[in-house]
Amino acid sequence: MHQEQLAKVKEGKGFIAALDQSGGSTPKALKLYGVEESSYSGDAEMFDLVHAMRTRIVSSPAFDGKRVLGAILFEATMDRQFDGLDAAAYLWERKQVVPFLKVDKGLAARADGVELMKPIAGLDELLKRAVAKGIFGTKMRSVVHEANAKGIDAVVAQQFEVGQQILAAGLVPIIEPEVSIAAPDKADAEALLKKSLLAHLDALPADAVVMLKLTLPEVDGFYKELVEHARVVRVVALSGGYSRDEANARLARNPGIIASFSRALTEGLSAQQSDDEFNKTIDGTIETIYQASIA
């Protein structure tokens, strides 16, 4: 199964759906979906509602392996079910969508122009559970706010250190050093980031492969060397706060990179929509992201 999934992620046409909003981002995601904070009380009700939203998305006829290569899940989603099947099993067996798991625990305080990841307590145990559930790979996010070489090198070093732990568990890590679209020197930060990423990729063992999740760059085609690197399965792009139209336009100008959008994927969806309206909206969204990903 792992080899079949690896081939799909590496060679397939389509994009990765990011369905991994966690505790901090869930209220905002629900509000955009038309569910106000006043309509639920406490985390349990909140996560029930966001799981209902995710279930509606993945069970839509528009959401399948023809255009969606993979989906990134939050830990609580991995431990739940879609239509009576464990979430990862549902994605792969019913939809032919490769399951990934968000493993980071959020961001540390900003220093040297970046936010490193907080320590990931219990990661080995989480990875064992993920393997048992049929998860293919993982995702973890850091953020770069400015072109600070020391901070950027620290972000990349931490990502690859944890990535080695994930590789040892038999999973494929998505390395995600997001460059903030608000960074005043974004292009300079991207130049420093690419240099650091290439150095760490070159140092990987010959049998190790990773994925990269990056902010769409200021210079079109800037990450070509990363896309073509032998240690990289796929480079995917986050929407990063750009509107879906802007994210799609930037993506289409960067051949070889595919989408891994979160907010841009759910833009326009509403809890108040009928199933027909919902399915028509998400079908249109998936098609635009798919077309930008294969451009």
N, C-alpha and C positions, 0 to 999 in steps of 0.2 A: 504493500500500500504506500509506504513512504516513497519508494522509487517512482511509482505512478504519479503521486502528488508532486514530487520534485520536478518531474518532466512537465507536468501541467503548469506549474508556477514559472518554470524557466522558459518554456516555449509557447505557452498558450496565449491566445489573444483575449484581452479583457483587462480587468482591473481588480484591485483588492478593496473590499468594502470595510471601512473602519466602524465597527459597532461596539466600541470599547469604552464609551463614556463611563467614568468611575464616579465615586462619591462627590467630588468637588464640581464636576462638570455636568452631572445629571440634572440638577434643577434647571439649568439653562437649556439643556437639550429638551427637557419636557415642556418648558415654556414655549420654545420655538415650535413644538408639536401641538401647542394649544392647550396644554395642561398646566394650570396655574398652581403655585405653591399652596394656595389656600384649599386646594382640592385633595390634599393628602396630609397625613400627620406622621412624621417620623420616617426613618430610613427604610423600614420594612415595606411600608406602603409605597414609598417613592420607587424602590427597586422593583416592586411588583408592577407598577405602572410602566417603568421603562422596559421591563421584560415583555410586557404586552406590546409595546411599540416595536421592539426588536422582532418579536414573534410575527407581528403583522408584516414587517418588512421581508423577513426571510421566507415566509410562507406565501408571499405574493407570486403569482405565475411568472412575473417579470424577473424574479430573482432566481437565476439558475446558472449553471456552469458554462453556458454558452457565451455569456458576456461578463460574468463575475467569476474570476479565478479563485479568489479566496475571501475570507472574512475574519477580521480580528475581533475576538471576544474578550469581554471583561471576565475576571475570575468567577464572579457570582453567576454569570451566564453559562460558563463552562459546566458549572455544577447543577444547572437547571436543564429542563427539557423543552424541546419544540415538538408538538404533536406526538407526545408519548415516547420520543426517543431522546437520549442524551444529545445535547446541543451539537457537539462535534460530529457525532454519528449522523444526526439529521442532515447537517450541512453536506457531508461527503456522500452518504448513501442515498439520500433523496435528491440532492441538488447538484452533486458533483462539484461542490465548492470546498476548497481546501481550508481547514480550520487553523487559525492562529490564536495565540493567547497573549494578552497584555500582562506583563509580569512586574513592571516597575511599581513602586509605592509612592510616586509623586516626586516633587522637586525639592531640593535643598535650598537654603537661602542663597541669594545671588552674591557672587564674589568673582572678581576678575572678569566681569562682563558676561558671566554665564550662570546658569543654574544646573548644577550636577544633579544626578539622581540621589534620592535618599537611599540609605542602605536597604537592601531587599532581604529582610529577615525571612528565614524559612524557605529560601529559594530552592534548595535541593529537593525538599519535600514537595513543593509546588510542581517542580519539573517532573518528578516521578508520577504525580497525579495526572499531569497533563499527558504524559506518554500513555498512561493507562486509559485515558479518555479518548485517545486517538488524535491528539493535537499534533500538527506537523511542525509548527514553528512558533516563535515568540516575538514580542515587540516591547521595546523600552525606550522612553523618551527623555532627552535632555534638551535644554534650550540655550542658544547662543544669542546674546543681545547686542554684542559689539565686536569689532575686529580686534580682539585681545588674544595674542598668540598663546600666552600662558594659559588662559582660561580655555581656549579651544582645544589645545593639546590635552588638558586635563579631562575635558568632556570625552574626547575620542579614546583616550587611554582607559577611562572608566568603562565606556561602552564595550570596548574589545576585551577588557578583563572579565566582565560579566558574560560577554559573548562566548568566551572560552568555556566557562562553566556550563552554559546552555548547550554548546556543541558536545561537551563531554556526556551530557544526558541523552544525546541522540536527536536533538531538535535543531532546527535552523533559526538562528537569531536574526531579527530585523533590527539593525543598528539605526537609531533615530536621533541624530543631533540636529534638531530643528533650528534653523536660523530665523529669528523673528522678522516678520515683514516690516516691523517698525524700526528695525536697526538702522541708525543713521548712516552707517557705512556697510550696508548689506553686501555689496559686491566684494569689498575688501575682506569681510568676514568669510565669504564663500571661497575666496582664494586661499585663505589660511586653512579653512576646513578641508578643502580638496587635498592640499598638500599633506595634511596630517592623516587623512583617511588613506591615501595612497601608500604612505609609509607603513601604516598598520596592516593594510591588506597584503602588501609585499612580504610582511613578516609572518603571515599565517602559514601553517603547515600545508603541504600540497594537497592533502585530502580534505581540507576544511573549506566550507563555503558559507557565505553569509548573504543577507539581503541588506539593502540600504534604503532608508526612508528619509527623504530630503525635501527641504523647501524648494519650490521652483526658483531657479536662479535668475539673476538680473541679466546675465549674458546667455543668450540662447545657445544650447548645445554645450554649455560649460562643463557638464559632468560626463562628457563622452568617454573619457578615459576610465571612469568608474563603471559606466554601463558595459564597457568592453573588457573589464578586468576578469581574469580567469577565476578569481576567488569569489566573484559576485554572481549570485544566481539571478537577481533582478534588482533594478533600482526603481523604487516607487516614490511618488510625490504626495506630500500632504497639501491640503488646500490652504491651511495656515491663516485663515481669516479673509482670504480673497473671496469674492462672490463666486458662485459656480461658473458663471460666464467668463470671468477673468481667469479663474483657475484652469478652466478648459482651454482657453486661448493660449495661456502660457504653456500648458502641457503639450498642446499640439505643435508648439515650436521647439520641443525638446525630444527628438526622435529617440526611441529606445527606452524612454521612461514611461511608466504607466501610473495611473492614479491610485491613491489609497486615501480617499476622501471620507470625512466624517460628517461635519456640518453641511458641506456642499452636497452630500448624498441625500440628506434628509430635508434639505431646503424645499419648501413648498408642500411638505406632508403635514397632515393635520388629523388629530384624533376625531375631529368633527366630520371628516369626509366619509362618504359612503364607501363601501368596498370597491365599487366600480371607479369612483373618483380617485381613490387612493391608488389603485392598481394602474390606472391610466397615468397618473402623475409620476409614480415611481418608474414606470416603464419608459416614459419620456426622459426622465433624469438619467436612468441607467444607459439609455441609448446615447445621450450626449457625452457622458463620461467615457463610455466605450469607444465612441468615434474619436475623441481626443486622445485616448490611450493607444489607438492603433494608427494614428496619423504618422 
